[in-house]
């Protein structure tokens, strides 16, 4: 099964949270309410250094995805 790069998620136990799930490496879930990230991968030291450089870009992409999805929802 193929998944899109990003998915939206919500849960009634967290009514103010909006989750964006990144399905490609490095997989993670970000809570856009507070920008908290939960990584779904295990990293070695080399990966952690590279990840530190990429994290800001990944957060930006996740936020842009959310904004795009909301605007499409509001248009329909």
Number of C-alpha atoms within 10 A of each C-alpha: 2 5 9 9 13 18 16 15 13 13 10 7 7 9 8 13 17 18 22 22 22 23 16 11 10 16 15 17 21 23 18 17 10 10 14 12 16 12 15 14 10 9 12 8 8 8 11 12 11 10 14 10 10 12 13 10 11 16 18 11 14 23 16 12 17 19 12 12 14 11 11 10 9 8 7 5
